[in-house]
Amino acid sequence: MLTVADVLALPVLAAGAPQVRAGEDRLGAPVRWVHVSEQVDVTGLLGGGELLLTTGLGLARAELDAGTYVSTLVEAGAAGLVVELGEVLPALPAALLRAARTARFPLVELHRAVRFVEVTERVHTRLLDDQHERLRFAERVHSTFAALGTSGASTREVLERAAGLLDAPVVLEDPAHHVLDHVPGARGTAEVLRDWPRRSRREGTAGGPEGWTAVPVGTSGDRWGRLVLPGRVAGQDVALVLERAAEVLTVLRLLAAGGPGEISVARAHGDLVSDLLRARTVDEPALRQRLRALGLPARGGFTAGAVHTPGGADRPAVADALRAAGVVGLTGVLGPDVVGVLLVGAGERSLPRLARELPAAATLGVTAAVERLSATGEGFAEARHVAQVAAASPGRVPGAVHRAADLGVRGLLWRLRDDARLAGFAEEQLAPLLAGPDGGRADLELLEHLVASGGSMTRLAALLHLSRPAAYGRVERLARRLGRDLGDPETRLALHLALLVREQGPTGS
């Protein structure tokens, strides 16, 4: 809103050479209107927020009670008093000056004459323009969030719209001051989330040292979060934007619990794991601030792990296992049957404890601990592969911790997965079969059974539920298509490697 200082800076008033004689620290008071008055008894005439202009006609009277006059102005909520010095009043009365300074009430004297009517016109035009702009902004806010509330928007979309309207960062936190989601704006994540829980508790709802604005999110009986603008923003109705955004978030959670509108710490954990896996950011300070903002430590080393849970990624079960094992970390879905686990400061002795707490059918794969959080992305990809391969291995041991070294040749192929020569080798070995009318599906399945049986016709016949002569016949036809001697161990080894390469794909997914 327009302030006393803003009015004094207007050219029409600045031409009067204004000099502030009292209330210098109150020039930021908002001005609702400008009023010209020579009366000294303004009881009942003011509604609050008026800046009074006077030529001093009433102030020049000998019977003026300056103390009562200033007290009346203060009690009425006047923003300040501007007095034009001249023939009527050559100087401010000493009593008026003392009273204004005692009350810290803005008192300004003009040393040159100005046209008060022009001052009121300019100020009132400015005030009306500002009010019109505020109405237009309020309508824009209403239409923006009304559309989001009916379109099933995501939490991030709501926060992005709020941040865009305010041109400032916006943060959604839970009652424990853990950051559920945020849009950092131009300031960047590292700065916005710096030491978040402590700063958020210190700021409270309003009036903190940093001037944050916060509104509750949720229904009156279920306040599950706060929407926060961390800092001061001038020129816009911050509370209006945050309140409308909070309403939309509340509606989305009520209408889509468990769906796109649901907001939880678990989802915030998953978002961080996904960002690490997809290498969406390599800003180490920002990643560490996000981790701290979720209530986790950001030092002590980081271990990327993956848990294969057959039948679907079971994040709640993995999260329960983390708590039961006393391991600090967070979880996120890495695939249809895989849950990613970021372990913070976990020692080697804590990993077997975690593996034992997991469901019996689950398989844990981990990588070596690293010092940089941003370096865990590749670790998640490797751990996922380890867990998937170990889960499919015939000799899987429940409650064991698996690493790439435990995979043998599969681990080697994983490390070489991006080498084009490896893909070329597999293509060359299997080309005669892949060129078949059905892509060699039946022949590849037969070859898999053959290498799994170690070349034993007895075991192969049992796997195929065929007689030995029938199994021999199929293998002979397969050998002719390949043009290879399938009785040779090295040939079978080469074909086995080709099948494993084809199974894991170029990225190990």
Secondary structure, DSSP 4 states (H G I P E B T S, - for coil): --BHHHHHHSHHHHTT-EEEEE-GGGTT-B--EEEE---S--TTT--SSEEEEE-STTTT-TT--HHHHHHHHHHHT--EEEEE-SSS-SS--HHHHHHHHHHT--EEEESS---HHHHHHHHHHHHHHHHHHHHHHHHHHHHHHHHHHHTT--HHHHHHHHHHHHTS-EEEE-TT--EEEEE-GGG-HHHHTTTHHHHHHHH-SS--TT--EEEEEEETTEEEEEEEE-S---SS-HHHHHHHHHHHHHHHHHHSTTSTT---HHHHHHHHHHHHHTT----HHHHHHHHHHTT----S-EEEEEEE-TTS--HHHHHHHHHHHT--EEEEEEETTEEEEEEES--TTHHHHHHHHS-TT-EEEE---BS-GGGHHHHHHHHHHHHHHHHHSTT--TT-EE-GGGGTHHHHHHHTTT-HHHHHHHHHHHHHHHTSTTTTHHHHHHHHHHHHTTT-HHHHHHHHT--HHHHHHHHHHHHHHHTS-TTSHHHHHHHHHHHHHHHH-TT--
